Amino acid sequence: MHSKVFVYELVIPDVLTRIKQRLEKIVEPLGNLFVALGLSPNQITILGFLLGAVAVATLAFTGSFPVFLCLFAFAGLMDAIDGYVARKTNRATSFGAFLDSTFDRTTDALTVLPLYTAGLTSTYEALLLVTGEFLVSYTRARAESLGVKMAGVGLAERAERLIAKVSIYLLLALNYWTPAYILFWALVAATYYTVAQRITHAYKTLTRAPTSA
């Protein structure tokens, strides 16, 4: 039991943090390029969604995992770049945050679909992951609407889940189906573990806070 906690609480977050730090080095120059091109954060958000949709359609019609992987990875970068551009240009807006979250949820569902169509998962397994991802998002949104700070709470936030998905599709592109399936279930476990972490955090915070009349 202690070894599992060690892996979930210390080892995995450390590995994911290092990956995210490397990705940030890619995001900054690309973000500066989009700033120079005059693209708004909302336009980048929409572009990221369209790239994700094209990636899924490309895989459905061509069966090419390498092409899908490239498009999907770039779509994932857009999710980080729009936030960078918003901060860089001081153009962060409430509607932009709403639009970003809306397209994020759509992309979350779209990018699970190929796992099923490729034959890696069953319908129920794919649905299990999608449900978990939506719960990760909902628990944060609902808790924050009640005044609970949720930033950074949970093992598998969206960036970590995108990294895991890219890794799964990379394994499929290399024809490593068994490792991909194992990683899929690791992602499912991490996703629901995150839901549990957020529920626990919300419970501890809300039960300490006085309720309004």
C-alpha positions as CSV (number, residue, x, y, z in Angstrom):
1,M,0.0,0.0,0.0
2,H,2.8,2.4,0.9
3,S,4.6,1.7,-2.3
4,K,1.5,2.5,-4.3
5,V,1.1,5.8,-2.5
6,F,4.8,6.6,-3.1
7,V,4.4,6.0,-6.8
8,Y,1.2,8.1,-7.1
9,E,2.2,10.9,-4.8
10,L,6.0,11.2,-5.5
11,V,7.3,9.3,-8.5
12,I,4.6,10.0,-11.1
13,P,4.2,13.7,-10.4
14,D,8.0,14.2,-10.5
15,V,8.2,12.5,-14.0
16,L,5.2,14.5,-15.3
17,T,6.7,17.8,-14.0
18,R,9.9,17.2,-15.8
19,I,8.0,16.5,-19.0
20,K,5.9,19.6,-18.6
21,Q,9.0,21.7,-18.0
22,R,10.5,20.5,-21.3
23,L,7.2,21.2,-23.1
24,E,7.2,24.8,-21.7
25,K,10.5,25.4,-23.6
26,I,8.6,24.6,-26.8
27,V,5.5,26.5,-25.9
28,E,7.3,29.9,-25.3
29,P,8.8,30.3,-28.8
30,L,5.7,29.0,-30.5
31,G,3.6,31.3,-28.4
32,N,5.8,34.3,-29.4
33,L,5.3,33.3,-33.0
34,F,1.6,33.4,-32.7
35,V,1.8,36.8,-30.9
36,A,3.9,38.0,-33.9
37,L,1.3,36.7,-36.3
38,G,-1.4,38.6,-34.4
39,L,-3.5,35.6,-33.4
40,S,-5.8,36.1,-30.4
41,P,-6.0,33.5,-27.6
42,N,-9.5,32.6,-28.7
43,Q,-8.4,32.0,-32.2
44,I,-5.7,29.7,-31.0
45,T,-8.2,27.9,-28.8
46,I,-10.4,27.3,-31.8
47,L,-7.4,26.3,-33.9
48,G,-6.4,23.7,-31.3
49,F,-9.9,22.2,-31.4
50,L,-10.0,22.1,-35.2
51,L,-6.6,20.3,-35.2
52,G,-7.9,17.7,-32.8
53,A,-11.0,17.1,-34.9
54,V,-8.9,16.9,-38.1
55,A,-6.5,14.4,-36.3
56,V,-9.4,12.1,-35.3
57,A,-10.9,12.4,-38.9
58,T,-7.5,11.6,-40.4
59,L,-7.1,8.5,-38.4
60,A,-10.7,7.4,-39.1
61,F,-10.3,7.8,-42.9
62,T,-6.6,6.8,-43.4
63,G,-5.7,4.7,-40.4
64,S,-2.4,6.5,-40.2
65,F,-1.3,6.7,-36.5
66,P,1.9,8.7,-37.3
67,V,-0.1,11.5,-39.0
68,F,-2.7,11.4,-36.3
69,L,-0.1,11.6,-33.6
70,C,1.6,14.7,-35.1
71,L,-1.7,16.5,-35.4
72,F,-2.9,15.5,-32.0
73,A,0.4,16.5,-30.3
74,F,0.2,19.9,-32.0
75,A,-3.4,20.3,-30.9
76,G,-2.3,19.6,-27.4
77,L,0.3,22.3,-27.6
78,M,-2.4,24.8,-28.6
79,D,-4.0,24.2,-25.3
80,A,-0.9,25.6,-23.6
81,I,-0.1,28.2,-26.1
82,D,-3.5,30.0,-25.9
83,G,-3.0,30.5,-22.2
84,Y,0.6,31.7,-22.8
85,V,-0.5,34.2,-25.5
86,A,-3.4,35.5,-23.2
87,R,-0.9,36.2,-20.4
88,K,1.8,37.6,-22.8
89,T,-0.6,40.0,-24.5
90,N,-2.7,40.7,-21.4
91,R,-5.8,39.5,-23.3
92,A,-7.1,37.0,-20.8
93,T,-10.9,37.3,-20.5
94,S,-13.7,35.5,-18.8
95,F,-15.2,34.5,-22.1
96,G,-11.9,33.2,-23.3
97,A,-11.6,30.9,-20.2
98,F,-15.2,29.7,-20.8
99,L,-14.5,29.0,-24.5
100,D,-11.2,27.2,-23.6
101,S,-13.0,24.9,-21.1
102,T,-15.8,24.2,-23.5
103,F,-13.5,23.1,-26.3
104,D,-11.3,21.3,-23.9
105,R,-14.1,19.0,-22.9
106,T,-15.1,18.4,-26.5
107,T,-11.5,17.6,-27.4
108,D,-11.2,15.2,-24.4
109,A,-14.0,13.2,-25.8
110,L,-12.8,13.3,-29.4
111,T,-9.3,12.1,-28.4
112,V,-10.6,9.0,-26.6
113,L,-12.7,7.9,-29.6
114,P,-9.7,6.6,-31.6
115,L,-8.8,4.3,-28.8
116,Y,-12.1,2.5,-29.4
117,T,-12.1,2.7,-33.2
118,A,-8.6,1.4,-33.3
119,G,-9.6,-1.6,-31.3
120,L,-7.5,-0.9,-28.2
121,T,-10.5,-0.6,-25.9
122,S,-14.1,-1.6,-25.7
123,T,-17.0,0.9,-25.8
124,Y,-17.3,0.7,-22.0
125,E,-13.6,1.1,-21.4
126,A,-13.5,4.2,-23.6
127,L,-16.7,5.6,-21.8
128,L,-15.0,4.9,-18.5
129,L,-12.1,7.2,-19.4
130,V,-14.3,9.9,-20.8
131,T,-16.5,9.9,-17.8
132,G,-13.5,10.2,-15.5
133,E,-12.1,13.1,-17.5
134,F,-15.4,14.9,-17.3
135,L,-15.5,14.3,-13.6
136,V,-12.0,15.7,-13.1
137,S,-13.2,18.9,-14.8
138,Y,-16.6,19.0,-13.1
139,T,-15.3,18.5,-9.6
140,R,-12.9,21.5,-10.1
141,A,-15.6,23.7,-11.6
142,R,-18.2,22.9,-9.0
143,A,-15.7,23.3,-6.1
144,E,-14.4,26.6,-7.4
145,S,-18.0,27.9,-7.8
146,L,-18.3,27.2,-4.0
147,G,-15.1,29.2,-3.3
148,V,-12.7,26.2,-3.1
149,K,-9.3,26.8,-4.6
150,M,-8.5,23.8,-6.8
151,A,-5.5,24.9,-8.9
152,G,-2.9,22.2,-8.8
153,V,-5.1,19.7,-6.9
154,G,-4.9,16.2,-8.3
155,L,-2.4,13.9,-10.0
156,A,-3.8,13.9,-13.5
157,E,-4.8,17.4,-14.6
158,R,-5.4,18.0,-18.3
159,A,-1.8,18.5,-19.3
160,E,-0.8,15.2,-17.7
161,R,-3.7,13.4,-19.4
162,L,-2.7,14.8,-22.8
163,I,0.9,13.6,-22.2
164,A,-0.4,10.1,-21.4
165,K,-2.7,10.0,-24.4
166,V,0.1,11.1,-26.7
167,S,2.3,8.3,-25.2
168,I,-0.5,5.8,-25.8
169,Y,-0.9,6.8,-29.4
170,L,2.9,6.8,-29.9
171,L,3.0,3.2,-28.7
172,L,0.1,2.3,-31.0
173,A,2.0,3.9,-33.9
174,L,5.0,1.7,-33.1
175,N,2.7,-1.3,-32.9
176,Y,3.2,-1.8,-29.1
177,W,-0.4,-2.7,-28.3
178,T,0.1,-4.4,-24.9
179,P,2.1,-1.5,-23.4
180,A,-0.4,0.9,-24.8
181,Y,-3.3,-1.0,-23.2
182,I,-1.4,-1.1,-19.9
183,L,-0.8,2.7,-20.1
184,F,-4.5,3.2,-20.9
185,W,-5.5,1.6,-17.6
186,A,-2.8,3.6,-15.8
187,L,-4.4,6.7,-17.2
188,V,-7.9,5.5,-16.1
189,A,-6.6,4.9,-12.6
190,A,-4.8,8.2,-12.4
191,T,-7.9,10.0,-13.7
192,Y,-10.2,8.6,-11.0
193,Y,-7.5,9.0,-8.4
194,T,-7.5,12.7,-9.3
195,V,-11.3,12.8,-8.9
196,A,-10.9,11.3,-5.5
197,Q,-8.2,13.8,-4.6
198,R,-10.4,16.7,-5.6
199,I,-13.5,15.4,-3.7
200,T,-11.4,14.9,-0.6
201,H,-9.9,18.4,-0.9
202,A,-13.3,19.9,-1.4
203,Y,-14.7,18.0,1.5
204,K,-12.0,19.1,3.9
205,T,-12.3,22.7,2.8
206,L,-16.1,23.0,2.7
207,T,-16.6,21.2,6.0
208,R,-14.3,23.6,7.7
209,A,-15.9,26.6,6.1
210,P,-19.1,28.2,7.6
211,T,-22.2,27.7,5.4
212,S,-24.3,30.7,4.3
213,A,-27.8,31.0,5.7
